[in-house]
């Protein structure tokens, strides 16, 4: 009734250090304050390295629960302010304004949890020239994230530097946007677009380019497939993919209508369409 969170005894965080993470989760979810003695006990346990005694599997389970909270970003902010993120990894960080902006860019088919996880682990990929993803991969493996989620987060992080450099100049060209962003997880594009604040005049252009890719250009599709080219006599092999890519580029440039027959004629080349 008082809206306070407290532990039942002085050794509570020592007995189960994961309560430190749950304290942050419940604080945000319930809107409660932390009772003064409990706050002191939590600070002492964290400062004493309590979380270093917990297995990676249990820490990963708690972090996944955090990322699934109704307001995961607010919970991560509390964890960041309280030193909990640094306790999980000394280089783990959170740029809250950028993460919030990335969430605004993230399309409906994106995953909030993976975007925020990429935002957290992105600092682990900076200044690691020999193997930029090695530290982030080791961290995610230690916390036993599913390999599919791990690989998607790593792919998003790996794409961020190149996207930040290339997207502003590509924003007016659907073909250039495709060349840069095709195959990149949407979480990576949203994160790159949101990190525009420290890029001066390039920031708005970067964000607009990310928004255009996520909301428009990536949805452009051909009405034909490789099966159509095989049926028309193009032999199986790399030529199929090359023709489809060239046709898609023409479609993106506005040279071809959203018409299957026109696209098939273009893919087949002069004198071979219409069959």
Steps between C-alpha positions, in 0.01 A plus 500: 500500500788734569644434154841394632727212409697333775675171571400281792844471662848642481651205315242491222725632222785281618279190491378581147679786321255485207262686733705807412373473142145426609510805726553719193228321303236525772591859574407606149215258441319585825610860530621433856785662690776298666497495880812672636659202674431280198671756277804495728512122500472493121781752459723304735429170324567650159818667617613173650475322165194293584399459136840353413398191698196433278520272197472649152187295438316655794618851411386448142160382617460815711614726216252336261224561754611863520485536121147357509370751755211734404751789499837332450687820419397666827613189686836501321544866587453417870747213467749728327465771766543245777813341351331168423589504131868555577482209741385276214786622282734796564449640150126447478334837446174672423444816297139545610405784257640303207324182612173690531542648152581155361180362649309774319660393171455126557228358271228266617687189386804594708572372849525748784704261716763441233528868413564588865743211535688628194505849652648356821766291329600751231773652725662156514562517124677838507881517482534129439668506160616140480168336583235770555227253599710267714437667835129544432468139386676373812272708721181376334624142507586525869144615569374213281292700258349280227733485201240646264449805722875531560581495129229755420631737767859458379397561139318815606803629692739415216294699250471819705834667409457454125137610508584815690756590236303404193131560563492882482638507144270213396173639632383629160591180315295185564761293324778637719289440810446142391872448442577623852217358708373186330555205730567714806264430792247781537627548855842594361358757258283654771795518738727656238238761415454588865870556563494813287514749785879523515542534124412867468325602181494141374269388777158586351601355162611177664179464692289574193694246294444234766131587516466483122666158482301355788165640397515498122791371294550160667141407415552532123477153346506346156200319364727232351728234645781278385242238408357735239842548342567126499166441332589761236822320411769665712734219617533430869795676662632843606346665193156462659599703805680761293195562280269522799730749674527719192124495454445593863743791464301627203180460700651699787612775262146530371586368154257208524135497608348269757404264219611140481517475121705818465743377763529161333578661163765716662658202676510292184652774289421614142321246287439241770198635687137421457524120520 
